[in-house]
Amino acid sequence: MKFLWSVVPLLIITLFSCSHDEDIDVPAATKGKAKLDIGDAKGLMVYENSALSGGRVKTSGSTLYKLLPSGESRLVKFVNADGSAIDTTKMTMVVEVYNMMKLTDDYILLSGNFQVNDSIGNPLVYTNLLVRTVDGAIYDFGESVPSSRDDDPAYYQDGNNNIYYRYGSMIMKMSLADPDNITREAYLPDGQTAGGYAVDQEGNCLYTGGNGIKVRKASGGLYADMSGAFGSMFTTLDNRLILVEGQDKRIIQYKVENGNVTKEILFSLYDYANANFTGTESTAYTSNVGGSWYFTRAEDEDFIYFIGGWAWSRISKSDYVAHSLGAFPEMKILGITDTHIYGRDNYKFYKVDKSTFQLEPIGLPATDTYEIYSATMSREGEITFSALRYSDGVKIVATIKADGTMVIIDEHSDRKLQALERIN
């Protein structure tokens, strides 16, 4: 597999802006390898398509913009491998971006309709492009695009930089060591399908399959636990394969050493409640902690936080005992820093102090109402988001700085941000 446009001696790439009124450079590939000019971007934004202003032609796909460190947004263009502008004279290429996924810290996956002509005018059609975020280099990803469920991460990565992701009910193992020659394989044994799954640093894969919990060992063998346990599963930062059992409310570890799998109950909610509480205290403890296990998680070096629809809890990694943290609004977790957990609901952003567990709304002015469409957070706690501002019906893209101030990046009345990812 080569750079996508290395075989094309001369192409015209036409990208249309949805509403920016600046002159749009129309790039095209010359001899050599084309790439996207995203090396200076800290984020990428895909807008839904809408009629264009200024009488320009309407495209049939989404429009891709980059977010610069200055806070400005710019239409993403194609350039030559050395970053120079691309001459446009003979052939046409259309790029329609419908969605994107941050596949790893180094690569982002763009899905859509990508059509080019070869050197003698024959059309070439692609649907998925792998883009290296540091320099914008582009590769043909092919098919078998990752899919996910609400309880799945986008991917797992082992200690050898292999990528594991869901493709329907299959788990795929992929190597990007040479992106010109992407290799991938179905990781589970023939006939095996996965519900939930998790992969540790050695490449051992815990998954629900058939009527039990199974481990596809990195060495190739298979382990099956047919005890009837079920629930959600994940890998911790300290490389534990964990099952959160729904019915019996237990935290179970599956450990693989020298090709052997051992099962260990790290924590039993009911046993702990019976030993430490009585009456209504026991009922409240099991209800609050058990209820939090069904939603999402955040993790740092010392704790695993379970973020419930109305109650939170955390487990200490030193003894794997769960403690109730109290009631909170239902929210989606955006990220975690050394001091705070950040989240959002449909109308507000929040941060929760990890030492006191005090909840604080952040960023959005109290004088207006915002309906949040999408959001992403940097490691430093800076949030970039798209939303509908109720006071004037305008769709905005904005950043909430680490100090809590909000800065508008873009605002339009006729289009919605369809996808948003931080990349650098």
N, C-alpha and C positions, 0 to 999 in steps of 0.2 A: 504494500500500500504506500503510495507516494503522496507528497503534498498535492492537494486537490487540483490545483491549476498549473502544475509544473509542465504539463504537456501542451498548454495553450500558448501559442506565440503572441497572440494579440486579442484582447477581449475588452469589451466595454461593460462596465458594471454600473447599473442604474439603480440608485437608491433615492427615494423621495421622502422629503421631510413632511411630517404631518402638520406642523404649525409654525416651526421656526421660520423666520423670514429671511435668514441669511442666505447668501448664494451657496448652493450645494455643489461641491466639487464632484464631478462624475468620474470615478476611478475606473481603471481597466488594467488587466494583467499584461505585461510584456513578457519577453523571454525570462524565465526564472520562476520564482515561487511567490505567489501573492499571499498576503496576510492581512488580518484586521488590525487597524491602528488603535489598539487598546492597551499598549504597554504603559501609558501614562494614566490609566483609569483606576479608580478605586471601587467602581461598581458599574454594572450594566443594567439597562432598563429596556424592557420591551413594551411598547405601547400597542393597544388594540388599534386596528385600522379605522380610519374615519375619513370623511371627505376633506380634502386639503384646501387650505386657504390660498388666495392669490391666483385662483384659476388653474393651479397645477393639477396634473393627472393624479387620480386616486389609484394607489396600488391595491393589490388583492391580499396583501399580507400585513404583518405587523412591522413596526419600525424600531430599529435598534439604536439606542443612544448609550453613550458612556458618561459616567459621572466623574468629574475631575476633582483633584484634591482641593481646588479653589471653591468648589461647590457648584461650578457651572456644569451644564450638560451640553454635549456635542453629538451630532449624528456620527455613528461609526462608519468609517469608510474603509475600502480596500486599498492597500498600498503595495509597492514592491517590497521584496525581502529586505532591502536596505533602508526602507522607510520613505523612499522617494515617491512622488506622485506618479500615477499610472496614466500612460497615454491612452487616449480613447479615439479610435478612428473606424474600426471595421465591424466588430462583432458585439453581440449583446449578451449580458448575463443578468438574470433576475434573481434577487435574494429576498425571500419572504420568511421572516422569523415568526413562529407561532408561540414557541415556549423555550425555556432554557432551564438547565439544572446544573448546579455546582457539583461536579462529579468528584473532584478531589480539591485539595488546596491549590493544585497546579493547573487543573483543567476544568473547563466548563463545556457543557454539551448544549448546542443549539439545534432545535428541531424545527422543521418547516419544509419549504419547497425551495430547493436550490437548483437552478438550471443554468448550464453553460453550453457553449458550442466548442467543439474541438477545432483543430486547425483547418479542417476542410468543411466546416459548417454543420457537422452532425451534432444533434443535441445530446448532452449528458445530463442526467437527472440524479440528484442526491436528496436525501431526506434528513440526514443527521450529520452535523459537523462537530468534530472535537477541536476545541480551541485552547491553545496554551496561553494562560493568562499573562505570563510575564512578558511575552513579546507578540502575541496575536497569531502565532503560526497555526495553520489550519490543516486538519487531516480528515479524511473520510471515515466516520465512525461505523458506517454500515448499519445493519439492523440489530436486533436484540437490545433495544434501548431499555434502560432501567425503568421499572415501574415500582411503585411503593404503596404501602398501606399506611394508615394513620399511625400505627405503632412501630413502623420501620424507620430507621434512618435512611438517607439516600444511598449509603454504601457503608461497608466496613473495609478497613485496610489492615493487612497483616504486617508483620515486622520485615517482610521482604518486599513491601510496596505492591503486593498483589491486591487487586480490587475485587470485592465480592458484592454482588447486587442482585436484586430480585428481577426476574423476567417472567411475568405471569406467575405461575406456581413453581417455577424453577429457580435455582440459585446458580448464578454464573460466576466463574472465576476469570478475571481478566488481568492481563499484564500490559502496562503502558511503558515498559522499559524502552521499547522502540516504537514510538507512535506511528512511524511509517508502516509498521507491521504489527498491528494490534492482534494479540492472541487472546482467545477466550474459549472456555469449555464449560459444559454443564458439570457442576461440582458434585451433585448428589448422585448416588448410584442409579442405574437405569430403573425406571419405574417409580422412583421416589419423588414426591412433591412436598412442598413446604408451606405451612401456614406461617406462624411466626418463625424468626430465625435470628441467630447472632453468631459472629465469628470472632475468635480471639486472635492474639498476635502470632500464634503458631499456625493458624489456618484451620483449627478445629471448629466445626460448625454445629451448633446446637439448633435443633429445629423440631417443630411439631409435624409429625407425619403418620398417616394411618390412624391408629388408635393410641399412639403413645408419643413419648418424648425420645428423640434420637440424637446421636452425635455422630457426624461424619468426621472421623479422625483424620488429621493431616497425613497420617501414614497410609490412609486408604481404607481402613477397616470401618466397621459400623457397630455402634452400641445402641441398644434399645432399652428404654425404661417403660414397661407396660403396666406400671402400678396404677395408672389412671390419673396421674398428675397432669395438669394443664394450666395454662396462663400465659402471661407475656414474658418475653425474654430479652436480655440485653447483655452487653459486655461492659465491665467496669474499666475505669482508667488503670486499675492495678491488675487487669487481665484475668478477671473472673468471668466464667460463663454462668449467668444467673437466670433462674426461672422464678418469677413471682407467681406463686400458685393462687389461683382465684378462689376456689371453693374452700380449701382448708387454711387459707391465709398463711402460707409459709414462704420463706425465702430459701431457695434450694440452689446449691452450687454443684456444677458438674465439672470435675477436674480431670484433665488428661495428662498423665505422666508416663513416659516410656511406653506409650501405646495402650495403657490401661486407663479406664474411666472409673472414677469413684464419685458417688453421690453423697452429698452432705447437707443436712438441714441446718442452715445457719441461724434461722430464727423462726419461731412459731408464735404467731400473734395471740392465739387463744391460750397457749400454755403460759406465755408471759403475763397475759391479763389475769389469768386465774391465780398466778403466784404473787402478783403485786397489787391487785386491786380487788375491791368487793363491791357488790351492788351496782348502783348507778355509775360509779366511777369506772368499773370494768366495762359496762355497756357503752359509756361515752368513749372510752379509749379504743375499744375494738371498732366502733362505728366510725370514729374520726380517722384513725390510722388505716383501717381496712378500706374505707371509702376513697382514700387518696391514692391507693395503689392502681386504680383502674384507668388513670389518665396519662400523665406524662411525667418526665423526670428531668432533673438537672443534677450535675455532679461536679464536685471539686475534689481535691486531694484527700479530704477528711470525711466527707459526708456524701450520701446519695439522698437527694430531696425528691419526694413524691408529691406532685402537684395535682390535687384533686379538684373536682368541680366546686367544692365548697370548703374542703379541709386539706391542710398540708401536713406532711410528716417528714421525718428524716431518719436515716439509719447511719449510725457511726460505723466507719470501717474498722475501728479498733475492736468492737465486740459484736457488731451487727444486731444491736438492739434498736428498735424503732421507738421514736418519741413523737407525740402529737405537737404540732406547732400552732394550732388554732385555725380559725375560719378566715378565708380570704375570698374575694370575688373570683368567679370562674375566669380563667385567662389562659392564653397561649404563651408559653415561655419563649423568649427571644434569645436569651443568653445569660451567662453568669460571669461575674468578675471576681476579684479578690474580696470585694466588700458587699456586693449586692447581687440579687437575682432580678432580672428584668423581664417584664411580660406585658401583654396587652389583651384587651377584649375588643369588641367591635367599635368602641368609642373613646377609649382612654389608654394611655400608657402608664405603667407602674414600675416602681422599683421597691424591692423589699430588702431591708438591712439584714445581713446574715447574722449579725451578733444580737440584735434586739428583736428582729422580725416585725418591725414597724413598717407599715405599708404607706407609700407616698405616691400620689399621682404626679406625673412629670410632663413637661413639654408643651402640651396643648393649652392655648389660652382659654380661661374660664368664661370669656365673654362670647364664645361661639361654640357650635357643636360640629364635630368632625366624625364622619363615618369612615373607618380605616379599612382600606382594601388589602394592602400588603405591607410588610415591614421586614427589615433585616437589621442586624446589629453587628458592630465591629467588636473586636476583643477588648477595646477600651471603653465600651459602653455607649458609643455614638450610634443613634438609631436613624436610619433612612427609611421613609415610608411614603405611601401614596394614600390619598384620602379625598372624600367629598366634603367640601366646606358648605355647611347648610345655609349660611347667611346670604350667599350669592349663587349657590349651585355650581361653583367652580371646582374642578378636580385639580388637586395640587400634588406636587412632590416636594418633600421637605426633609430637613435633617434636624434632629434634636441633639445638640452638642452634649458632651459629657457634663457640662455645668448646668444643663437643663434648658438652655435657650433654644428657640426654634428659628431656623433659617429657611425661607422659601427658596427652592431650587427652580421650580417650574410651576406654572399654573395655566390651565386651559379649561374651557367650558365644554369642549366637544370630544374629549377622549379620556380613556381610563388606562392607567398603567397596568399591564397584564402580568408582568413578571419583573422581579427585582432581585438582584444578587450582588453581594460584595465579593470582589475578586482579589484585590491587592491591598 
